[in-house]
Amino acid sequence: MTLQSFHNQEEKVFKIREKFNWLTEKIKHIPFLDLPIQFDFESVQKEAAKILKWAPNFIEPTYWDPESIQNHANKNQGRALIEYVPDSFFMHDTDHRLLKSMRSTNSYYNQFRSKEQYHSDGRIQFFKTELATELPQTTQLLYKISDYPMRCRIMKIQANCHVGWHTHHTDHLTNDFYDFAVAQLPLDCEETCLYSVRSNNSAYPQVYSRPARKGDLFVFNSYHQHNVVNTSNHDRIALFANYSFDYEPFLEFLAPYVRDYDGPLINC
């Protein structure tokens, strides 16, 4: 990627953000946004049931101590469909903004990619894993939402376990832009499994929750802190997919759902 193409991409992104500022600002306040699109849920569900081996999901080592990281990884597992590398067992939560420096120093990345890290228009390149080819209906759904899916996984939270409060937006004070959307599709779960989002008001946070209902495709608010609590005796299996707020076709897909949303709003 040349310096000129990088600057061209920056200019393009600025224009997209300006055009869709109304959308990215409104969706910051929406706890859960339903995506009522047509797809074959039963086929997607059956494909996920074929997964017999799971990989532990390791979060960034800067956040927790090693014991807590290992405990989280053992209880929250998954397999990748779309990733930075074409390996479905690569389950490391690495911020895409750190990808360039990691690829230059990490031999695991380098064995897959040595030069081409970006599309010609400057977008970070993601790859279908071997699992994506084995789950064609699931992969088709991911690309129906947008032809540029980012990190996409099928995730499993063990029975009577949870994912603690966290946000995917790392710096609300110096960077207020909402980078990417996170879509969820519960595939196998009990409705006692809850998704929750809470406002950034640390003194009196508002909490918004919804049960994990099979077949409900929605975007949950990852700008604010959120968690998933599985109090049932049944593992929760769900499709998890990231999409860029810098990619215009995805924003155009999302626009009517955001515009028509008239549910509760988070008071930041």
N, C-alpha and C positions, 0 to 999 in steps of 0.2 A: 504494500500500500504506500503510495507516494505521499509526500507532504502536501502537495496540491490537492490530491483526492481526499486527504484527511480534512483539509480546510473546507472543501466543497461539501463534505458530509456534515461538518459542524454547522455550516450555513443552512443546509437542508433541514437538519434537526431543529435549529432555532425557529425556522419558519413553521414547521409542524407543531412545535410546542406553542407557538403564538396562535396558530389557527385553532388548536384544540385545547386551549387553556381553560375554557369553560368546562370541558369534560374532566380533565385531570384535577381541577379544583373541586368539582362536585363529587367526584368518586372518592376523594379523600374522606368525605363525610358519610358515605354509604357503607354501613356495616357488612351487608351481604347483597349482592346484585344477581338476581336469577337470570340465567341465559336459556330461555325456553326454545331451544333449537331442536329440530327433529334428528334423531339418530337411533340406531338399533342398540338399546341399552342391554337387552338380554345377551346379544352377541359379545358386547364388550365385557360384560360380567363373566360370561363363560370363558373368555380368553384369559382373564385375570386368574381364574380358578386353576389354570394350567400351571401357574408358577409354584414350584415346589421348593426352590432354593432362594433364600433371601440374603442380602448383604447388609451388614450393620451400617447405619447412617451416622457418619462422623461429622460433628459440627466444627467450626473454626476453633483451633486450640487456644486462641487468645481469650476466649470467653470464660471457660470453666477450667477447673483443675482436671488432671488426667483421669482420675477415678470417676468423676461425674460424667466426663465425656464418654468413657467406656460404658458406663451404666446406661446413659441415654442411647448410645448406639445399639446396645443389645436389645432394648425394648422398642426401639423405633427403627424398623428396617425397611428395605425397599429394593427395587430394581429399576434401572434407568431405561427409558425408551429413546429420549433425545438428550444428548449430553455434549460436553466439551470434547470428549473422546468417545470413540465407538465401542464402549465397554459397558455392558449393562450392570456390572458389579462395581462400577466406580461410583461410590456413594459418599462423596466428600462435599460438604457445603462450602464451596469456595465462591466468594463474591466475584461476579464476572468482571468487576472493575480491577481486580487484582490479577486477572488471567494473563495479561501480557507479561508481567514480571515473573509470574510463576512458570510460564512456559519457557522462559529463558534460563531458569535455574533448576527446574524439576525434571529429572530424567524420565519420570513416568509419563509426563506430557510429551516430552521430546521423542519418545519411541513411536508416538502416533503422528505428531505434527512437528515439522522442522521449519517450514517457511510460511505456508499459507494459513494465516490466522484469521483472516477477514474475507468477507465477500468484496467484490469489486467496488461496491457502493459504500464500504466502510463498516457494514454490520458485522458483529462477531459471528463466526461460523460455528454452527452446532451440527452434530452428526447423529444419524439414526444408529442405534445399537443393534446387535444381533437379535435382541428381544423384540424390537420394533417390527422386524420382518416376520416374526412368529405370531404377532398380535395385529393382524392387518386392520380389523375393524376399529380397534383402539387407536391405532396410528391414523387412520382415516379421520376419526373424530378430532384428533389434535390438529390436523391440517384443515379441517372444516372451519374451525374457529379462526385460524390464521395460517397463511402459507409460510409464516416464519415463527414456528414454535421455538422457544428457548429450552431451558432445562425442563424435562417432563419425566415423571416417574410414577410408578405404582408403589404406594407406601402402605406399610402395615404397622399399626400400633397394637401392641399386645394387650390382652384382656387386663382390666384393672390397672392400666397405666395411662400416662398422659404426656403431652408435650407442654412444657412450661411457658409462661408468658415471655414473648419475644416480639421483635419487629424486624421486618426485612428492609426497613429504611433506617440507615445507620446514623444519620446526623440531621435531626430536625432543626437544629439551630443555625447551621451554616448552609444547608442545602435543602430547600423546601420542595424540590421537584420529586414527584412520585415516579420512580424509575420503571417499574414493571407490575403487571397484574398477575395475580395468582388465582387460577381456576381450580376448583375442586369438584370431583364427582364421586360421592360415596358408592362403593360397589358391593360391599358385604359388611354389614354392621347392624348394631341395635340402635334404636332411637334414643337410648339413654346415653349414647355417646354425643357430647355437645361440642360445637364450635362456639367460641366466644371472642369478642373484640371489645377492647376498652379504650376510652379516650385517653389523651396524653395529660390530662389534668391529674397530677399525682395526688393532690389533696382529696378531691372528690371525683374519682373516675366513674364515668358511666360505663356500664357493662351491657352488651347486647349479645344474646345467645340464640342459637337455633340447633335443633336436633339433627343428627346425621341421618338423612332419609335417602334410602337407596334410589338412585336414578336422578336425583336433584343436581343439576349442573349449575354452578354459581361461582361468581368471583367474590372471594372474601377479602376484607380490608387488611392488607399486610402493611399499610402505612402506619397504622396504629398497632399497639401491642395486641397480640391475640394468642390463644392457646386452643388445644384440643384435649378434652378429658374423656377417657373411655372407662366408665364405671361398670361396664357390662362384663360378663364372663365370656365374651366373644371378641376375637380379634377384629379390629376395624381395618378394612382394606379400602383404599381410595386412590383415584387417579388425581395426580397433582401436576399442574402445568403452568409454566411461566410464559408471559407474552409481553413484548416491549411496548411502552407508551411512546416510544420514538418512531414507531413503525406505522405509517399512515393507514395502510389497509386494515390493520387491526383496530385502530381508532374509529375508522368508518364503520366497521362491523359493530363495535361497542356503542356507538353514538346513540342509536334509537333507544336502547335499553337504559342508558344513563339519562337521556332526555325525559323518558316516560316514567322514571322512578319517582314514586310519591310516598315511599315508606319513611321510617324514622331516620333521622340524620344525627351523626355524631357531632356534639358541640365541642370542638377542639379547644 
